[in-house]
Amino acid sequence: MRTRSQARNRNRRQQQLTTVIVEEPEFPMADNRTMAQMLQAPIEGYEDAIVVPPINANNFELKQPLINLVQSNKFTGRQDPHNHLRFFNKVTSTFRHPEVPNTSIKLLLFPFSLDGEARDWLDKEPPRSILTWDDLVLKSKTILPPSKTTYLE
């Protein structure tokens, strides 16, 4: 059984614990967007590393069988890059459009030919940092051992 003084002391301790002032962090004021607008994912900063030049050709599209063919021999960063690029160049040379440079077709298709570590490498490249096929070849040397990059160009 508790005495009155013990009960008072207990009440004082509880009051002291409950009167601790907690400073809340300051939050910026909400903007005037609707809830639907705020729930939309931002698109800034999510651009691809590879920039494909504008294609002003009529009736140009990459057909799914061509994409499937490129994907049938994906480069993961662990196989011989020369074999991959020989295959990739062979596949991309089979598709021609009179108004579209072959290098644009290569830039469009190249991401489909990557998987694993090689895909991770491309995803980590800064947005809009690869503007030409030559840029892509030079930057790809950063993930490959020097002994394997001699014949990429």
C-alpha positions in Angstrom: 0.0 0.0 0.0 1.2 3.4 -0.9 1.3 6.4 1.3 -0.1 9.8 0.2 3.4 11.2 -0.1 4.5 8.3 -2.4 1.4 8.9 -4.6 2.1 12.6 -4.8 5.7 12.0 -5.7 4.6 9.6 -8.4 2.1 12.1 -9.8 4.8 14.8 -9.8 7.1 12.5 -11.8 4.4 11.7 -14.3 3.6 15.4 -14.7 7.3 16.2 -15.2 7.6 13.5 -17.8 4.5 14.7 -19.7 5.4 18.3 -19.7 8.6 17.8 -21.6 8.6 20.3 -24.5 9.3 18.7 -27.8 10.4 21.1 -30.6 8.9 20.1 -33.9 11.0 20.6 -37.0 10.0 23.3 -39.3 8.4 22.1 -42.5 8.1 24.3 -45.6 4.6 25.5 -46.4 2.6 23.3 -48.7 2.4 24.5 -52.3 -0.8 25.0 -54.1 -0.8 21.7 -56.0 -3.7 19.3 -55.8 -3.2 15.9 -54.1 -3.3 14.2 -57.5 -0.5 16.4 -58.7 1.6 15.8 -55.6 1.2 12.1 -55.9 2.6 12.0 -59.5 6.1 10.8 -59.8 8.6 13.5 -60.8 10.1 13.2 -64.2 13.1 15.5 -63.8 16.5 13.7 -63.5 15.2 10.5 -64.9 16.4 11.0 -68.5 18.4 8.3 -70.1 22.2 8.6 -70.5 21.9 8.0 -74.3 20.6 10.9 -76.3 19.3 9.7 -79.7 19.3 12.5 -82.3 15.8 13.5 -83.5 14.6 11.3 -86.3 12.5 13.1 -88.8 11.8 10.1 -91.1 8.3 9.1 -92.2 7.2 5.6 -91.2 10.2 4.8 -89.1 9.9 2.4 -86.2 11.9 -0.4 -84.7 10.1 -3.7 -85.2 9.8 -6.0 -82.2 11.6 -8.9 -84.0 14.7 -6.7 -84.3 14.6 -5.8 -80.6 14.2 -9.5 -79.8 17.2 -10.4 -82.0 19.3 -7.8 -80.1 18.1 -9.1 -76.8 19.0 -12.7 -77.7 22.7 -11.9 -77.0 22.7 -9.6 -74.1 26.0 -8.3 -72.7 26.3 -8.6 -68.9 29.9 -7.3 -68.6 31.3 -10.8 -68.1 31.6 -12.1 -71.6 33.9 -11.1 -74.4 32.8 -7.5 -75.5 34.2 -8.0 -79.0 31.8 -10.9 -79.7 28.9 -8.9 -78.3 29.7 -5.8 -80.4 30.3 -8.0 -83.6 26.9 -9.5 -83.1 25.4 -6.2 -82.3 26.9 -4.5 -85.4 25.8 -7.4 -87.5 22.2 -7.2 -86.3 22.0 -3.4 -86.6 23.5 -3.4 -90.1 20.6 -5.6 -91.3 18.1 -2.8 -90.6 18.4 0.2 -92.8 16.1 3.2 -93.4 17.1 5.8 -96.0 16.4 8.8 -93.8 17.9 7.4 -90.5 21.7 7.1 -89.9 22.8 3.7 -88.7 24.4 5.3 -85.7 21.0 6.5 -84.5 19.6 2.9 -84.9 22.6 1.7 -82.8 22.0 4.2 -80.1 18.3 3.3 -80.0 18.9 -0.4 -79.7 22.0 -0.6 -77.5 20.2 -0.4 -74.1 18.2 -3.5 -75.2 21.5 -5.4 -75.6 22.6 -5.0 -72.0 21.9 -6.8 -68.8 23.4 -7.2 -65.3 26.5 -5.2 -64.5 26.6 -3.7 -68.0 23.0 -2.4 -67.6 23.8 -1.1 -64.1 26.7 0.8 -65.6 24.5 2.5 -68.2 21.9 3.3 -65.7 24.5 5.1 -63.5 25.8 7.2 -66.3 24.7 10.9 -66.0 21.6 11.8 -67.9 22.1 13.0 -71.4 25.9 12.3 -71.3 26.1 10.0 -74.4 25.4 12.0 -77.5 27.0 9.8 -80.3 28.0 6.2 -81.0 31.6 7.2 -80.4 30.7 8.7 -77.0 29.1 5.3 -76.1 32.2 3.4 -77.2 34.5 5.6 -75.2 32.4 5.5 -72.1 31.9 1.7 -72.3 35.6 1.4 -71.9 35.2 2.4 -68.2 33.5 -0.9 -67.4 35.7 -3.2 -69.4 39.3 -4.2 -68.7 41.7 -2.3 -71.0 42.7 -5.6 -72.6 39.2 -6.0 -73.9 38.6 -2.5 -75.3 41.2 -2.4 -78.1 38.8 -3.3 -80.9 35.5 -1.7 -79.8 35.8 1.3 -82.2 
